[in-house]
Amino acid sequence: MAEFAAKRSQRETGGILIGHYSEDLTIARIEAASDEPPDSRAGRTWFVRGQVGLAEILQRAWREGRYYLGEWHSHPGASPAPSGPDLSAIAKMARHPTFICHRPILVIIGGNFHQQPLLSATLAAKTGVTTQLRAELYSNEHERLLR
């Protein structure tokens, strides 16, 4: 996410999150984040994710035993705290009948993407209620970059 955000440092960007859940469903492990689809639209303080190419990414993930977990986007040089429209959008996705993910996660990456990115993570329920989560960023399984 930080690499994708750094490429477009003056405007927001985003994509989808792919990974899996722990057996007891208390931990979501995000293993991959897509780059923005080519039909996405963005500006300095807004982002609308496109859809081109996502079906293929999701089909490949499914074959590998991984799943759609939610969405991510950037807040260049700003706080990763979700805005009202961010919370509304992820809650709407949780209630949408075509999404298989009933509790999507929204990750926002902010701050300085090159040196120390900041993260927020929000879980949305079918009821529309959102909950802030603890987010941890790892470069691999053994090295903790940001807590």
N, C-alpha and C positions, 0 to 999 in steps of 0.2 A: 504494500500500500504506500509506504514512504517513497519507494522508487517511482511509482506511477505518479504520485502527488508532486514529487520534485521535478518531474519532466514538465509539468504544467503549473509551475509554482505561482503564477499570478492569477490563476483562475481555479475554481473548484473542479474536481474530477471524482470519479467513483466507479463502482462496479458491484459484483456480487461476491458473496462469501461461500466457500465450499469447505466441508469438513465432516466431522462426525460427533456423536454424543457419547458420553460415558454410559456404561450399562444401566446405571441408576438414573440417567437423564439429568444429572445435576451439573455436569460440565459439558460445555460445547467447545470442541477443539477446532479452531479455524486453521485449516491446512493450506488453503490457497485463496487468493483474492484475484478476481479478474481485472484487467485493464478496462477502461471505459469502452463500451461498444462504439463503433464509428458513427452511429446515428444519434449519439448523445448530444445534448446542448448544454452550454455552460457559460458562466460569467464570473466575475470576481467574487460574488457572494451567493451564487445559486448554481444548482446542477440538476439536470433532468436526465436520468440514465436511459439510454436507448436499449434496443433489444437485439440488434443484428449480431449473430454469432453465438448468442447465449444458449440456444437450444443445443447446439453441438457440444458446448462446454459442459452443460448439465448432463447430457447423455453419456459422455465420457466419464464424468465423475460417478454417475450411477453405476456404470459397469465396474468401476474400481471400488465400489462399496462406500462412496462418499456422497454427501447430500448438500442441497442448497440449505444454507443456514441463515441467510439474510443479505443485507446490503452494507456497503461502506461508501463514504465520501469524505472529501477533505474540506478543511477550513484553513486556507492558506494564511500563515502568520497570525492565526487567531486561536482562541480557545476551542477545544474540541467539544464543548458543551452543546448538546442538541438544542436547536431553536424550536419554537412552537411549530412551524411548518415541518421540521424534521420529525418531531414526535407524532404529528398528525399523519404524515405519510407512512411511517412504519406501522402505526396502529391500523391504518386503512389496509395495508398489505396483510396484516394478521387476520382481518375480517374478510378479505377477498376470497371468493369461493374457488378460484382457479389455482391459488397458491397451495402447494402441498404442505408447506411449512406453517404450522399453526402458531408458532411462537418465534417469529423472525427476530434476528438480532440486527441492530444498527450500530456499526462501528464508525466513529468519526475520528479522523486523524487531523491534528492541528499543530500549531507551533512551528518550529523550524524542522522541516522534513529532512534536511541534510545532517543535522547534528543531534538533536534530541526531540523526536516527535512526541507529541502528547496524544493520549487516547481517551476516548469515552466509549462505553458500550451500554446499549439499552436493549432490553427485552420487551417485546410487545405481545400481549395476550389477545385472544379472540374477542374479549370484552372491550378491547380498546385501551385497557390500562397498560401503562409502560412502567418499567422498573429499571433503575440504574444498576449495572453490574460492575463487578471488579474486573478490570481488564489487565492482562499481562502480555507483554510482547517479548517473544523469544526469537533469536536468530536461528537456533536449532534446539534440540531437546535438552541440551545441557547448559546452555548459556542464557541467563536472564538479562535482557537489555533494559527493560523498563517495567516498573511495577506500579 
